[in-house]
């Protein structure tokens, strides 16, 4: 599903140096600026954005900065990047901050560079990110089918070591061949399935989380960064989708970011590309999904969908394995997301 040599350690080192480092440099330069400077920046913009739009934009930048820094540190531990490169980034950040504080036009230029660095690492444009994305929730059967070289011992060892791919779920069924086929591999992106509001209550995440939406409700939880490079990249990709999506209509919160100019809607572009690909593959949505999909309703802000999981499947049952097999092409590309708790799978729908 990707033509890049993903089993070459040097290519991953270049990925970190070229894409993650740039994303970290620009996002950290902006997230470190004082609110006073952002107030001055907003005042100079035409059209002038709403205050909540600027605050939401800063939240996205801050999360992306924290996760990209985490990715750099993981890469350093894996000897994919030298400490000197990280020091260079830190020095560049200080220079950018100083120039942003002195020149609003330069701050605008850094905003543009930040947006370009987001595009460059997003699954829409980057084949290495695509490999991570396609393997974020994948049964062994499809690993073998889509990435046959990955099952060589040295290649699997490299992917496990560098990216953190690991066994996520093994069906508790008696048929060993089927169990091997549908043992699911993932990164620690897989475990982000709940928001704990306090010690006694939790809220099951709705589908907007997987589209990159953030809110004050789970913003503190987002700060708990992942421990694998694969997990960090998956979440970064979702956050970039959310940043570029243009307008969210969930919980009455919306942003358009018109002041950024012509910004591509990366989420919808990916959705349209995936839907075209699925059609070319003659893939059909399972009847179980069609029947279980929540209905939509019209509200004051437009059309809403109940932000919840679409269907639950038992993965300790053969019927559940059939459904998992049916949804795999759409799951790999991101149309669906799968979260497993014990032996119960929740299938979320991104679009």
C-alpha positions in Angstrom: 0.0 0.0 0.0 3.1 2.2 -0.1 6.1 2.2 -2.4 8.6 3.5 0.2 11.2 1.2 1.7 9.8 1.3 5.2 12.4 -1.2 6.5 15.3 1.1 6.0 16.5 2.7 9.2 18.1 5.6 7.4 14.8 6.6 5.8 13.1 6.8 9.2 16.0 9.0 10.4 15.5 11.3 7.5 11.7 11.3 8.3 12.5 12.5 11.8 15.0 15.1 10.7 13.0 16.5 7.8 9.4 16.4 9.0 9.1 15.9 12.7 11.9 18.3 13.6 10.5 21.1 11.4 7.0 20.5 12.9 8.4 20.8 16.4 10.5 23.9 15.6 7.6 25.9 14.2 4.9 24.7 16.6 7.1 25.3 19.6 8.1 28.8 18.4 4.4 29.8 18.2 3.2 28.0 21.3 5.9 29.6 23.5 4.9 33.2 22.5 3.1 35.2 25.1 -0.7 35.7 25.0 0.1 39.5 24.8 1.8 38.8 21.5 -1.1 36.8 20.2 -3.4 39.6 21.1 -1.3 42.0 19.1 -1.1 39.5 16.2 -4.9 39.1 16.2 -5.4 42.9 16.2 -3.3 43.1 13.0 -5.2 40.5 11.1 -7.8 41.1 8.5 -10.3 39.6 8.8 -9.9 39.7 12.6 -10.6 36.2 14.0 -12.9 35.7 16.9 -11.2 35.3 20.3 -12.2 31.7 20.7 -10.8 30.9 17.3 -7.4 32.2 18.3 -7.5 30.3 21.6 -8.5 27.1 19.8 -5.7 27.6 17.3 -3.2 28.0 20.1 -4.4 24.8 21.8 -3.8 22.9 18.6 -0.4 24.4 18.2 0.5 23.6 21.8 -0.6 19.9 21.6 1.2 19.5 18.3 4.3 21.0 19.8 4.2 18.7 22.8 3.6 15.6 20.7 6.3 16.5 18.1 8.7 17.0 20.9 7.8 13.6 22.3 8.4 12.1 18.9 11.9 13.7 18.8 12.8 12.4 22.2 11.6 8.9 21.2 13.6 9.1 18.0 16.7 10.2 20.0 16.3 7.1 22.3 16.1 5.0 19.1 19.3 6.6 17.7 17.3 8.1 14.7 18.3 11.6 15.5 21.4 13.1 17.2 21.2 15.3 20.3 23.0 18.0 18.2 20.0 18.2 15.9 17.7 18.7 18.8 20.0 21.5 20.1 19.9 23.1 16.7 16.1 23.1 16.8 16.1 24.6 20.3 18.4 27.4 19.0 16.2 28.0 16.0 13.1 28.2 18.3 14.8 30.9 20.4 15.6 32.9 17.2 12.1 32.5 15.9 10.6 33.7 19.1 12.8 36.8 19.2 12.0 37.7 15.7 8.2 37.1 16.2 8.3 39.4 19.2 10.0 42.1 17.1 8.0 41.7 13.8 4.4 40.7 13.4 4.9 39.9 9.7 7.6 37.4 10.7 5.2 35.8 13.1 2.7 35.5 10.2 5.4 33.8 8.2 6.1 31.3 11.0 2.4 30.5 11.1 2.5 29.7 7.4 5.6 27.6 7.8 3.9 25.7 10.7 0.9 25.0 8.5 3.1 23.7 5.7 5.0 21.4 8.1 1.7 20.0 9.2 0.7 19.3 5.6 4.1 17.7 4.9 3.8 15.1 7.7 0.1 14.4 7.3 -1.1 11.0 6.0 -2.4 12.9 2.9 1.1 13.7 1.7 3.6 11.5 3.5 4.1 7.8 2.6 5.9 7.0 5.8 3.0 8.4 7.8 0.7 6.4 5.6 2.5 3.2 6.6 2.1 4.0 10.3 -1.5 4.9 9.7 -2.4 1.7 7.8 -0.7 -0.4 10.5 -2.2 1.4 13.5 -5.0 -1.3 13.9 -4.3 -4.2 11.6 -4.7 -8.0 11.8 -1.8 -10.2 10.9 -3.7 -11.5 7.8 -3.6 -8.0 6.3 -0.1 -7.3 7.4 0.9 -10.3 5.4 -1.3 -9.3 2.4 -0.5 -5.6 2.2 3.1 -5.6 3.6 4.4 -9.1 2.9 8.0 -8.2 3.7 7.1 -7.0 7.2 6.8 -10.6 8.5 10.5 -11.2 7.9 12.1 -11.4 11.3 14.5 -8.5 10.8 11.8 -6.2 9.3 9.3 -6.9 12.1 12.0 -6.3 14.6 12.8 -2.9 13.1 9.2 -1.8 13.0 8.6 -3.0 16.6 11.7 -1.3 17.8 11.5 2.0 16.0 7.8 2.6 15.7 6.4 0.5 18.7 4.2 -1.9 16.7 2.9 -4.5 19.1 0.3 -7.1 19.6 -2.9 -5.4 20.6 -5.6 -8.2 20.7 -5.6 -11.9 20.2 -9.1 -13.4 19.7 -9.9 -16.1 22.4 -11.1 -18.6 19.9 -10.3 -22.3 19.4 -9.3 -22.1 15.7 -5.6 -21.4 15.9 -5.2 -20.5 12.2 -8.0 -18.0 12.5 -6.6 -16.6 15.7 -3.2 -16.1 14.1 -4.9 -14.4 11.1 -6.9 -12.0 13.2 -4.4 -11.2 15.9 -4.4 -7.4 15.8 -1.3 -5.2 15.9 -1.3 -1.6 16.9 0.6 1.2 18.6 -0.3 2.8 21.9 -2.7 5.0 19.9 -5.1 2.1 20.4 -5.5 2.5 24.1 -6.8 6.1 23.9 -10.5 5.1 24.2 -11.7 7.0 27.3 -11.5 10.3 29.0 -11.5 10.1 32.8 -13.2 13.2 34.1 -12.5 12.4 37.8 -11.8 9.3 39.9 -15.3 7.9 39.7 -16.6 9.0 36.3 -15.5 8.4 32.7 -16.9 9.4 29.4 -16.5 7.1 26.4 -14.9 9.1 23.6 -17.2 10.1 20.7 -16.2 10.0 17.1 -15.1 13.6 17.0 -12.0 12.7 19.0 -10.8 10.5 16.1 -11.4 13.3 13.7 -8.9 15.5 15.6 -11.4 17.6 17.5 -10.3 18.9 20.9 -12.2 20.6 23.6 -11.7 21.7 27.2 -13.3 18.5 28.4 -10.4 16.3 27.3 -7.7 18.8 26.7 -5.8 18.0 29.9 -5.9 14.3 28.9 -4.4 15.1 25.5 -1.3 16.3 27.4 -0.5 12.7 28.5 1.7 11.9 25.6 2.2 8.5 23.9 5.3 6.4 24.4 5.8 5.0 20.9 6.7 6.9 17.7 3.8 5.2 15.9 1.3 6.3 18.5 2.5 9.9 18.5 2.3 10.1 14.7 -1.2 8.7 14.6 -2.4 11.3 17.1 -0.5 14.1 15.3 -2.2 13.1 12.1 -5.7 13.3 13.7 -4.9 16.7 15.3 -3.7 18.1 12.0 -6.9 16.9 10.4 -8.8 18.7 13.1 -6.8 21.9 12.7 -7.4 22.0 9.0 -11.0 20.8 8.9 -12.3 24.3 8.8 -15.5 24.0 10.9 -16.7 21.7 13.6 -20.3 21.6 14.6 -20.1 19.6 17.8 -21.2 20.9 21.2 -21.8 24.4 19.6 -18.1 24.9 19.1 -16.9 26.0 15.7 -13.9 27.5 14.0 -13.2 28.5 10.4 -9.7 30.1 10.6 -10.6 32.3 7.6 -7.7 34.6 8.6 -5.3 31.9 7.5 -6.4 32.3 3.9 -7.0 29.3 1.5 -6.4 26.3 3.8 -7.0 22.9 2.4 -9.5 20.7 4.3 -7.1 17.7 4.7 -9.7 15.6 6.5 -12.3 15.9 3.7 -9.7 15.5 1.0 -8.6 12.2 2.6 -12.2 11.1 3.1 -13.0 11.7 -0.6 -9.8 9.9 -1.7 -10.5 6.9 0.5 -14.1 6.6 -0.7 -12.9 6.7 -4.3 -10.3 4.0 -3.5 -12.9 1.8 -1.7 -15.2 2.1 -4.7 -12.4 1.0 -7.0 -11.9 -2.0 -4.8 -15.6 -2.8 -5.1 -15.8 -2.7 -1.3 -19.3 -2.6 0.2 -20.2 -1.4 3.6 -21.4 -4.3 5.7 -25.2 -4.4 6.3 -24.4 -4.6 10.1 -22.9 -1.1 9.9 -25.7 0.3 7.8 -28.4 -1.0 10.1 -26.6 0.1 13.3 -25.6 3.6 12.1 -27.1 6.3 14.3 -29.6 8.6 12.7 -28.9 12.3 12.1 -31.0 15.2 13.2 -31.3 18.9 12.3 -30.3 21.4 15.0 -29.7 25.2 15.2 -26.2 24.8 13.9 -27.1 22.5 10.9 -27.0 18.7 10.5 -25.7 16.7 13.4 -24.8 13.0 13.9 -25.0 11.3 17.2 -21.3 11.4 18.2 -21.0 7.8 19.4 -19.7 4.5 18.2 -21.6 3.0 15.3 -21.6 -0.7 16.2 -20.3 -3.1 18.8 -18.9 -6.5 17.8 -17.9 -9.4 19.9 -14.4 -10.5 19.1 -14.7 -13.7 21.1 -17.3 -14.8 18.5 -16.8 -15.9 14.9 -19.5 -13.6 13.7 -17.5 -10.6 15.1 -14.4 -11.8 13.2 -16.5 -11.9 10.0 -17.5 -8.3 10.5 -13.9 -7.3 11.3 -12.8 -8.9 8.1 -15.5 -7.0 6.2 -14.5 -3.6 7.5 -10.7 -4.0 7.2 -10.1 -2.0 4.0 -12.1 1.0 5.5 -10.5 0.5 8.9 -7.0 0.6 7.5 -7.6 3.8 5.6 -9.3 5.5 8.5 -13.0 5.6 7.5 -13.6 3.6 10.7 -11.7 3.3 14.0 -11.7 0.3 16.2 -11.4 0.4 20.0 -11.3 -2.9 21.9 -12.2 -3.3 25.6 -11.6 -6.8 26.8 -13.2 -8.8 23.9 -15.7 -6.2 22.9 -14.9 -4.0 19.9 -16.4 -0.5 19.3 -16.4 0.6 15.7 -16.3 4.4 15.4 -17.1 6.2 12.1 -14.9 9.1 11.1 -17.1 10.0 8.1 
